[in-house]
């Protein structure tokens, strides 16, 4: 999944829950500017930051191994 897709899902979930960017940024311990950049695909957040945001929003990060193309 691309960073822009992750950001889009974070924004959609945040909007669904009625959480503002400033509130989510504060809960996640990041700046509003950083959250904006994550949501718009302009940032390359760490796994820790993504995990913290996902936990706050009731989301889950999963990692899968791609099947090799033959």
PDB file of N, CA, C and O in Angstrom, chain B, residues numbered from 101:
ATOM      1  N   UNK B 101       0.849  -1.177   0.000  1.00  0.00           N
ATOM      2  CA  UNK B 101       0.000   0.000   0.000  1.00  0.00           C
ATOM      3  C   UNK B 101       0.893   1.238   0.000  1.00  0.00           C
ATOM      4  O   UNK B 101       1.864   1.314   0.753  1.00  0.00           O
ATOM      5  N   UNK B 102       0.565   2.182  -0.830  1.00  0.00           N
ATOM      6  CA  UNK B 102       1.336   3.413  -0.929  1.00  0.00           C
ATOM      7  C   UNK B 102       1.035   4.343   0.236  1.00  0.00           C
ATOM      8  O   UNK B 102      -0.035   4.274   0.841  1.00  0.00           O
ATOM      9  N   UNK B 103       1.993   5.214   0.545  1.00  0.00           N
ATOM     10  CA  UNK B 103       1.829   6.174   1.636  1.00  0.00           C
ATOM     11  C   UNK B 103       0.597   7.035   1.408  1.00  0.00           C
ATOM     12  O   UNK B 103      -0.113   7.363   2.358  1.00  0.00           O
ATOM     13  N   UNK B 104       0.333   7.407   0.151  1.00  0.00           N
ATOM     14  CA  UNK B 104      -0.839   8.236  -0.142  1.00  0.00           C
ATOM     15  C   UNK B 104      -2.140   7.493   0.169  1.00  0.00           C
ATOM     16  O   UNK B 104      -3.111   8.103   0.617  1.00  0.00           O
ATOM     17  N   UNK B 105      -2.163   6.186  -0.067  1.00  0.00           N
ATOM     18  CA  UNK B 105      -3.355   5.389   0.232  1.00  0.00           C
ATOM     19  C   UNK B 105      -3.553   5.269   1.738  1.00  0.00           C
ATOM     20  O   UNK B 105      -4.680   5.328   2.230  1.00  0.00           O
ATOM     21  N   UNK B 106      -2.461   5.100   2.462  1.00  0.00           N
ATOM     22  CA  UNK B 106      -2.543   5.020   3.925  1.00  0.00           C
ATOM     23  C   UNK B 106      -3.080   6.340   4.466  1.00  0.00           C
ATOM     24  O   UNK B 106      -3.963   6.355   5.324  1.00  0.00           O
ATOM     25  N   UNK B 107      -2.543   7.446   3.961  1.00  0.00           N
ATOM     26  CA  UNK B 107      -2.990   8.759   4.400  1.00  0.00           C
ATOM     27  C   UNK B 107      -4.465   8.985   4.128  1.00  0.00           C
ATOM     28  O   UNK B 107      -5.179   9.545   4.959  1.00  0.00           O
ATOM     29  N   UNK B 108      -4.919   8.550   2.964  1.00  0.00           N
ATOM     30  CA  UNK B 108      -6.329   8.706   2.606  1.00  0.00           C
ATOM     31  C   UNK B 108      -7.222   7.923   3.568  1.00  0.00           C
ATOM     32  O   UNK B 108      -8.273   8.412   3.984  1.00  0.00           O
ATOM     33  N   UNK B 109      -6.802   6.714   3.917  1.00  0.00           N
ATOM     34  CA  UNK B 109      -7.595   5.910   4.844  1.00  0.00           C
ATOM     35  C   UNK B 109      -7.612   6.514   6.240  1.00  0.00           C
ATOM     36  O   UNK B 109      -8.634   6.480   6.924  1.00  0.00           O
ATOM     37  N   UNK B 110      -6.475   7.070   6.664  1.00  0.00           N
ATOM     38  CA  UNK B 110      -6.422   7.731   7.970  1.00  0.00           C
ATOM     39  C   UNK B 110      -7.385   8.913   7.993  1.00  0.00           C
ATOM     40  O   UNK B 110      -8.141   9.083   8.950  1.00  0.00           O
ATOM     41  N   UNK B 111      -7.359   9.735   6.937  1.00  0.00           N
ATOM     42  CA  UNK B 111      -8.247  10.896   6.874  1.00  0.00           C
ATOM     43  C   UNK B 111      -9.713  10.476   6.870  1.00  0.00           C
ATOM     44  O   UNK B 111     -10.528  11.072   7.574  1.00  0.00           O
ATOM     45  N   UNK B 112     -10.054   9.459   6.087  1.00  0.00           N
ATOM     46  CA  UNK B 112     -11.443   8.989   6.022  1.00  0.00           C
ATOM     47  C   UNK B 112     -11.917   8.500   7.383  1.00  0.00           C
ATOM     48  O   UNK B 112     -13.033   8.805   7.803  1.00  0.00           O
ATOM     49  N   UNK B 113     -11.072   7.744   8.068  1.00  0.00           N
ATOM     50  CA  UNK B 113     -11.440   7.220   9.384  1.00  0.00           C
ATOM     51  C   UNK B 113     -11.573   8.359  10.399  1.00  0.00           C
ATOM     52  O   UNK B 113     -12.505   8.377  11.203  1.00  0.00           O
ATOM     53  N   UNK B 114     -10.640   9.301  10.353  1.00  0.00           N
ATOM     54  CA  UNK B 114     -10.689  10.456  11.261  1.00  0.00           C
ATOM     55  C   UNK B 114     -11.978  11.233  11.045  1.00  0.00           C
ATOM     56  O   UNK B 114     -12.643  11.614  12.009  1.00  0.00           O
ATOM     57  N   UNK B 115     -12.337  11.473   9.779  1.00  0.00           N
ATOM     58  CA  UNK B 115     -13.572  12.190   9.455  1.00  0.00           C
ATOM     59  C   UNK B 115     -14.799  11.418   9.932  1.00  0.00           C
ATOM     60  O   UNK B 115     -15.734  12.003  10.478  1.00  0.00           O
ATOM     61  N   UNK B 116     -14.791  10.102   9.724  1.00  0.00           N
ATOM     62  CA  UNK B 116     -15.911   9.261  10.159  1.00  0.00           C
ATOM     63  C   UNK B 116     -16.126   9.358  11.664  1.00  0.00           C
ATOM     64  O   UNK B 116     -17.263   9.388  12.137  1.00  0.00           O
ATOM     65  N   UNK B 117     -15.029   9.406  12.409  1.00  0.00           N
ATOM     66  CA  UNK B 117     -15.115   9.469  13.868  1.00  0.00           C
ATOM     67  C   UNK B 117     -15.326  10.893  14.384  1.00  0.00           C
ATOM     68  O   UNK B 117     -15.543  11.091  15.579  1.00  0.00           O
ATOM     69  N   UNK B 118     -15.264  11.879  13.497  1.00  0.00           N
ATOM     70  CA  UNK B 118     -15.470  13.261  13.895  1.00  0.00           C
ATOM     71  C   UNK B 118     -14.323  13.836  14.713  1.00  0.00           C
ATOM     72  O   UNK B 118     -14.531  14.684  15.580  1.00  0.00           O
ATOM     73  N   UNK B 119     -13.115  13.368  14.433  1.00  0.00           N
ATOM     74  CA  UNK B 119     -11.930  13.850  15.141  1.00  0.00           C
ATOM     75  C   UNK B 119     -11.233  14.884  14.258  1.00  0.00           C
ATOM     76  O   UNK B 119     -11.014  14.645  13.071  1.00  0.00           O
ATOM     77  N   UNK B 120     -10.890  16.020  14.832  1.00  0.00           N
ATOM     78  CA  UNK B 120     -10.206  17.061  14.063  1.00  0.00           C
ATOM     79  C   UNK B 120      -8.725  16.722  13.923  1.00  0.00           C
ATOM     80  O   UNK B 120      -8.180  15.931  14.691  1.00  0.00           O
ATOM     81  N   UNK B 121      -8.090  17.334  12.932  1.00  0.00           N
ATOM     82  CA  UNK B 121      -6.644  17.150  12.770  1.00  0.00           C
ATOM     83  C   UNK B 121      -5.880  17.573  14.021  1.00  0.00           C
ATOM     84  O   UNK B 121      -5.009  16.832  14.477  1.00  0.00           O
ATOM     85  N   UNK B 122      -6.179  18.751  14.594  1.00  0.00           N
ATOM     86  CA  UNK B 122      -5.449  19.148  15.802  1.00  0.00           C
ATOM     87  C   UNK B 122      -5.614  18.151  16.958  1.00  0.00           C
ATOM     88  O   UNK B 122      -4.659  17.880  17.686  1.00  0.00           O
ATOM     89  N   UNK B 123      -6.822  17.608  17.122  1.00  0.00           N
ATOM     90  CA  UNK B 123      -7.045  16.647  18.210  1.00  0.00           C
ATOM     91  C   UNK B 123      -6.268  15.359  17.979  1.00  0.00           C
ATOM     92  O   UNK B 123      -5.629  14.848  18.899  1.00  0.00           O
ATOM     93  N   UNK B 124      -6.317  14.830  16.759  1.00  0.00           N
ATOM     94  CA  UNK B 124      -5.593  13.598  16.468  1.00  0.00           C
ATOM     95  C   UNK B 124      -4.096  13.801  16.581  1.00  0.00           C
ATOM     96  O   UNK B 124      -3.385  12.949  17.114  1.00  0.00           O
ATOM     97  N   UNK B 125      -3.617  14.931  16.079  1.00  0.00           N
ATOM     98  CA  UNK B 125      -2.185  15.224  16.166  1.00  0.00           C
ATOM     99  C   UNK B 125      -1.737  15.258  17.623  1.00  0.00           C
ATOM    100  O   UNK B 125      -0.693  14.703  17.967  1.00  0.00           O
ATOM    101  N   UNK B 126      -2.518  15.905  18.471  1.00  0.00           N
ATOM    102  CA  UNK B 126      -2.170  15.980  19.889  1.00  0.00           C
ATOM    103  C   UNK B 126      -2.167  14.596  20.530  1.00  0.00           C
ATOM    104  O   UNK B 126      -1.246  14.258  21.274  1.00  0.00           O
ATOM    105  N   UNK B 127      -3.189  13.799  20.245  1.00  0.00           N
ATOM    106  CA  UNK B 127      -3.262  12.449  20.817  1.00  0.00           C
ATOM    107  C   UNK B 127      -2.097  11.578  20.360  1.00  0.00           C
ATOM    108  O   UNK B 127      -1.609  10.737  21.115  1.00  0.00           O
ATOM    109  N   UNK B 128      -1.653  11.785  19.117  1.00  0.00           N
ATOM    110  CA  UNK B 128      -0.571  10.971  18.554  1.00  0.00           C
ATOM    111  C   UNK B 128       0.813  11.533  18.880  1.00  0.00           C
ATOM    112  O   UNK B 128       1.825  10.882  18.620  1.00  0.00           O
ATOM    113  N   UNK B 129       0.858  12.734  19.446  1.00  0.00           N
ATOM    114  CA  UNK B 129       2.139  13.343  19.789  1.00  0.00           C
ATOM    115  C   UNK B 129       2.931  13.834  18.595  1.00  0.00           C
ATOM    116  O   UNK B 129       4.162  13.815  18.596  1.00  0.00           O
ATOM    117  N   UNK B 130       2.199  14.281  17.563  1.00  0.00           N
ATOM    118  CA  UNK B 130       2.848  14.827  16.369  1.00  0.00           C
ATOM    119  C   UNK B 130       2.258  16.201  16.081  1.00  0.00           C
ATOM    120  O   UNK B 130       1.239  16.572  16.662  1.00  0.00           O
ATOM    121  N   UNK B 131       2.888  16.955  15.191  1.00  0.00           N
ATOM    122  CA  UNK B 131       2.357  18.270  14.842  1.00  0.00           C
ATOM    123  C   UNK B 131       1.197  18.123  13.855  1.00  0.00           C
ATOM    124  O   UNK B 131       1.069  17.116  13.159  1.00  0.00           O
ATOM    125  N   UNK B 132       0.366  19.152  13.819  1.00  0.00           N
ATOM    126  CA  UNK B 132      -0.748  19.175  12.855  1.00  0.00           C
ATOM    127  C   UNK B 132      -0.192  19.145  11.441  1.00  0.00           C
ATOM    128  O   UNK B 132      -0.759  18.496  10.562  1.00  0.00           O
ATOM    129  N   UNK B 133       0.908  19.838  11.220  1.00  0.00           N
ATOM    130  CA  UNK B 133       1.540  19.863   9.900  1.00  0.00           C
ATOM    131  C   UNK B 133       1.980  18.459   9.479  1.00  0.00           C
ATOM    132  O   UNK B 133       1.808  18.073   8.322  1.00  0.00           O
ATOM    133  N   UNK B 134       2.542  17.701  10.413  1.00  0.00           N
ATOM    134  CA  UNK B 134       2.960  16.328  10.108  1.00  0.00           C
ATOM    135  C   UNK B 134       1.753  15.467   9.765  1.00  0.00           C
ATOM    136  O   UNK B 134       1.791  14.695   8.806  1.00  0.00           O
ATOM    137  N   UNK B 135       0.681  15.594  10.541  1.00  0.00           N
ATOM    138  CA  UNK B 135      -0.530  14.815  10.262  1.00  0.00           C
ATOM    139  C   UNK B 135      -1.089  15.190   8.891  1.00  0.00           C
ATOM    140  O   UNK B 135      -1.485  14.312   8.124  1.00  0.00           O
ATOM    141  N   UNK B 136      -1.123  16.473   8.582  1.00  0.00           N
ATOM    142  CA  UNK B 136      -1.597  16.919   7.268  1.00  0.00           C
ATOM    143  C   UNK B 136      -0.772  16.264   6.159  1.00  0.00           C
ATOM    144  O   UNK B 136      -1.320  15.775   5.171  1.00  0.00           O
ATOM    145  N   UNK B 137       0.546  16.260   6.335  1.00  0.00           N
ATOM    146  CA  UNK B 137       1.420  15.671   5.326  1.00  0.00           C
ATOM    147  C   UNK B 137       1.198  14.161   5.212  1.00  0.00           C
ATOM    148  O   UNK B 137       1.263  13.614   4.111  1.00  0.00           O
ATOM    149  N   UNK B 138       0.939  13.488   6.322  1.00  0.00           N
ATOM    150  CA  UNK B 138       0.647  12.050   6.279  1.00  0.00           C
ATOM    151  C   UNK B 138      -0.646  11.815   5.499  1.00  0.00           C
ATOM    152  O   UNK B 138      -0.704  10.949   4.627  1.00  0.00           O
ATOM    153  N   UNK B 139      -1.678  12.593   5.821  1.00  0.00           N
ATOM    154  CA  UNK B 139      -2.980  12.407   5.177  1.00  0.00           C
ATOM    155  C   UNK B 139      -2.949  12.718   3.686  1.00  0.00           C
ATOM    156  O   UNK B 139      -3.736  12.163   2.920  1.00  0.00           O
ATOM    157  N   UNK B 140      -2.056  13.590   3.277  1.00  0.00           N
ATOM    158  CA  UNK B 140      -1.989  13.954   1.858  1.00  0.00           C
ATOM    159  C   UNK B 140      -0.879  13.212   1.110  1.00  0.00           C
ATOM    160  O   UNK B 140      -0.623  13.498  -0.060  1.00  0.00           O
ATOM    161  N   UNK B 141      -0.226  12.267   1.776  1.00  0.00           N
ATOM    162  CA  UNK B 141       0.795  11.458   1.124  1.00  0.00           C
ATOM    163  C   UNK B 141       2.109  12.174   0.903  1.00  0.00           C
ATOM    164  O   UNK B 141       2.919  11.733   0.088  1.00  0.00           O
ATOM    165  N   UNK B 142       2.342  13.274   1.611  1.00  0.00           N
ATOM    166  CA  UNK B 142       3.569  14.050   1.449  1.00  0.00           C
ATOM    167  C   UNK B 142       4.638  13.685   2.472  1.00  0.00           C
ATOM    168  O   UNK B 142       5.763  14.177   2.390  1.00  0.00           O
ATOM    169  N   UNK B 143       4.304  12.834   3.426  1.00  0.00           N
ATOM    170  CA  UNK B 143       5.250  12.471   4.477  1.00  0.00           C
ATOM    171  C   UNK B 143       5.573  10.988   4.384  1.00  0.00           C
ATOM    172  O   UNK B 143       4.839  10.209   3.776  1.00  0.00           O
ATOM    173  N   UNK B 144       6.670  10.624   4.992  1.00  0.00           N
ATOM    174  CA  UNK B 144       7.064   9.220   5.073  1.00  0.00           C
ATOM    175  C   UNK B 144       7.161   8.873   6.561  1.00  0.00           C
ATOM    176  O   UNK B 144       8.256   8.811   7.119  1.00  0.00           O
ATOM    177  N   UNK B 145       5.993   8.644   7.205  1.00  0.00           N
ATOM    178  CA  UNK B 145       5.977   8.457   8.657  1.00  0.00           C
ATOM    179  C   UNK B 145       6.621   7.139   9.086  1.00  0.00           C
ATOM    180  O   UNK B 145       6.683   6.175   8.323  1.00  0.00           O
ATOM    181  N   UNK B 146       7.094   7.132  10.319  1.00  0.00           N
ATOM    182  CA  UNK B 146       7.661   5.902  10.871  1.00  0.00           C
ATOM    183  C   UNK B 146       6.541   4.921  11.182  1.00  0.00           C
ATOM    184  O   UNK B 146       5.373   5.298  11.276  1.00  0.00           O
ATOM    185  N   UNK B 147       6.909   3.680  11.337  1.00  0.00           N
ATOM    186  CA  UNK B 147       5.928   2.654  11.712  1.00  0.00           C
ATOM    187  C   UNK B 147       5.338   2.983  13.080  1.00  0.00           C
ATOM    188  O   UNK B 147       4.152   2.754  13.319  1.00  0.00           O
ATOM    189  N   UNK B 148       6.166   3.520  13.981  1.00  0.00           N
ATOM    190  CA  UNK B 148       5.667   3.879  15.317  1.00  0.00           C
ATOM    191  C   UNK B 148       4.567   4.929  15.234  1.00  0.00           C
ATOM    192  O   UNK B 148       3.541   4.810  15.904  1.00  0.00           O
ATOM    193  N   UNK B 149       4.776   5.949  14.421  1.00  0.00           N
ATOM    194  CA  UNK B 149       3.770   7.003  14.273  1.00  0.00           C
ATOM    195  C   UNK B 149       2.501   6.440  13.642  1.00  0.00           C
ATOM    196  O   UNK B 149       1.398   6.715  14.114  1.00  0.00           O
ATOM    197  N   UNK B 150       2.650   5.663  12.589  1.00  0.00           N
ATOM    198  CA  UNK B 150       1.465   5.060  11.952  1.00  0.00           C
ATOM    199  C   UNK B 150       0.717   4.154  12.912  1.00  0.00           C
ATOM    200  O   UNK B 150      -0.514   4.152  12.937  1.00  0.00           O
ATOM    201  N   UNK B 151       1.452   3.386  13.700  1.00  0.00           N
ATOM    202  CA  UNK B 151       0.825   2.478  14.654  1.00  0.00           C
ATOM    203  C   UNK B 151       0.064   3.255  15.721  1.00  0.00           C
ATOM    204  O   UNK B 151      -1.028   2.850  16.121  1.00  0.00           O
ATOM    205  N   UNK B 152       0.628   4.361  16.184  1.00  0.00           N
ATOM    206  CA  UNK B 152      -0.021   5.193  17.195  1.00  0.00           C
ATOM    207  C   UNK B 152      -1.315   5.783  16.637  1.00  0.00           C
ATOM    208  O   UNK B 152      -2.349   5.759  17.304  1.00  0.00           O
ATOM    209  N   UNK B 153      -1.257   6.312  15.417  1.00  0.00           N
ATOM    210  CA  UNK B 153      -2.447   6.887  14.781  1.00  0.00           C
ATOM    211  C   UNK B 153      -3.507   5.810  14.570  1.00  0.00           C
ATOM    212  O   UNK B 153      -4.685   6.023  14.853  1.00  0.00           O
ATOM    213  N   UNK B 154      -3.080   4.661  14.074  1.00  0.00           N
ATOM    214  CA  UNK B 154      -4.020   3.554  13.829  1.00  0.00           C
ATOM    215  C   UNK B 154      -4.696   3.118  15.123  1.00  0.00           C
ATOM    216  O   UNK B 154      -5.900   2.863  15.144  1.00  0.00           O
ATOM    217  N   UNK B 155      -3.931   3.035  16.186  1.00  0.00           N
ATOM    218  CA  UNK B 155      -4.486   2.619  17.479  1.00  0.00           C
ATOM    219  C   UNK B 155      -5.536   3.622  17.958  1.00  0.00           C
ATOM    220  O   UNK B 155      -6.601   3.221  18.428  1.00  0.00           O
ATOM    221  N   UNK B 156      -5.252   4.900  17.846  1.00  0.00           N
ATOM    222  CA  UNK B 156      -6.193   5.938  18.259  1.00  0.00           C
ATOM    223  C   UNK B 156      -7.489   5.854  17.450  1.00  0.00           C
ATOM    224  O   UNK B 156      -8.579   6.050  17.986  1.00  0.00           O
ATOM    225  N   UNK B 157      -7.357   5.563  16.162  1.00  0.00           N
ATOM    226  CA  UNK B 157      -8.525   5.522  15.268  1.00  0.00           C
ATOM    227  C   UNK B 157      -9.208   4.161  15.219  1.00  0.00           C
ATOM    228  O   UNK B 157     -10.180   3.979  14.486  1.00  0.00           O
ATOM    229  N   UNK B 158      -8.703   3.200  16.000  1.00  0.00           N
ATOM    230  CA  UNK B 158      -9.308   1.862  15.993  1.00  0.00           C
ATOM    231  C   UNK B 158      -9.010   1.099  14.721  1.00  0.00           C
ATOM    232  O   UNK B 158      -9.814   0.288  14.261  1.00  0.00           O
ATOM    233  N   UNK B 159      -7.836   1.369  14.155  1.00  0.00           N
ATOM    234  CA  UNK B 159      -7.406   0.695  12.937  1.00  0.00           C
ATOM    235  C   UNK B 159      -6.254  -0.240  13.289  1.00  0.00           C
ATOM    236  O   UNK B 159      -5.732  -0.212  14.404  1.00  0.00           O
ATOM    237  N   UNK B 160      -5.874  -1.051  12.340  1.00  0.00           N
ATOM    238  CA  UNK B 160      -4.782  -1.993  12.564  1.00  0.00           C
ATOM    239  C   UNK B 160      -3.848  -2.004  11.364  1.00  0.00           C
ATOM    240  O   UNK B 160      -4.284  -2.062  10.215  1.00  0.00           O
ATOM    241  N   UNK B 161      -2.552  -1.949  11.658  1.00  0.00           N
ATOM    242  CA  UNK B 161      -1.553  -2.078  10.595  1.00  0.00           C
ATOM    243  C   UNK B 161      -1.226  -3.556  10.435  1.00  0.00           C
ATOM    244  O   UNK B 161      -1.010  -4.267  11.417  1.00  0.00           O
ATOM    245  N   UNK B 162      -1.193  -4.003   9.200  1.00  0.00           N
ATOM    246  CA  UNK B 162      -0.805  -5.387   8.943  1.00  0.00           C
ATOM    247  C   UNK B 162       0.260  -5.407   7.858  1.00  0.00           C
ATOM    248  O   UNK B 162       0.293  -4.555   6.970  1.00  0.00           O
ATOM    249  N   UNK B 163       1.108  -6.383   7.956  1.00  0.00           N
ATOM    250  CA  UNK B 163       2.187  -6.535   6.993  1.00  0.00           C
ATOM    251  C   UNK B 163       2.030  -7.905   6.357  1.00  0.00           C
ATOM    252  O   UNK B 163       1.923  -8.912   7.057  1.00  0.00           O
ATOM    253  N   UNK B 164       2.016  -7.943   5.041  1.00  0.00           N
ATOM    254  CA  UNK B 164       1.892  -9.222   4.354  1.00  0.00           C
ATOM    255  C   UNK B 164       3.053  -9.388   3.383  1.00  0.00           C
ATOM    256  O   UNK B 164       3.629  -8.412   2.903  1.00  0.00           O
ATOM    257  N   UNK B 165       3.371 -10.603   3.114  1.00  0.00           N
ATOM    258  CA  UNK B 165       4.436 -10.921   2.175  1.00  0.00           C
ATOM    259  C   UNK B 165       3.802 -11.198   0.819  1.00  0.00           C
ATOM    260  O   UNK B 165       2.901 -12.027   0.698  1.00  0.00           O
ATOM    261  N   UNK B 166       4.277 -10.506  -0.178  1.00  0.00           N
ATOM    262  CA  UNK B 166       3.756 -10.694  -1.525  1.00  0.00           C
ATOM    263  C   UNK B 166       4.195 -12.048  -2.069  1.00  0.00           C
ATOM    264  O   UNK B 166       5.283 -12.544  -1.777  1.00  0.00           O
ATOM    265  N   UNK B 167       3.318 -12.616  -2.857  1.00  0.00           N
ATOM    266  CA  UNK B 167       3.672 -13.843  -3.556  1.00  0.00           C
ATOM    267  C   UNK B 167       4.539 -13.465  -4.736  1.00  0.00           C
ATOM    268  O   UNK B 167       4.238 -12.495  -5.432  1.00  0.00           O
ATOM    269  N   UNK B 168       5.606 -14.206  -4.980  1.00  0.00           N
ATOM    270  CA  UNK B 168       6.457 -13.856  -6.113  1.00  0.00           C
ATOM    271  C   UNK B 168       5.716 -14.048  -7.440  1.00  0.00           C
ATOM    272  O   UNK B 168       4.945 -14.990  -7.622  1.00  0.00           O
ATOM    273  N   UNK B 169       5.983 -13.122  -8.346  1.00  0.00           N
ATOM    274  CA  UNK B 169       5.374 -13.234  -9.658  1.00  0.00           C
ATOM    275  C   UNK B 169       6.215 -14.205 -10.486  1.00  0.00           C
ATOM    276  O   UNK B 169       7.445 -14.137 -10.486  1.00  0.00           O
ATOM    277  N   UNK B 170       5.548 -15.087 -11.173  1.00  0.00           N
ATOM    278  CA  UNK B 170       6.260 -16.083 -11.993  1.00  0.00           C
ATOM    279  C   UNK B 170       6.157 -15.771 -13.458  1.00  0.00           C
ATOM    280  O   UNK B 170       6.698 -16.505 -14.285  1.00  0.00           O
TER     281      UNK B 170
END
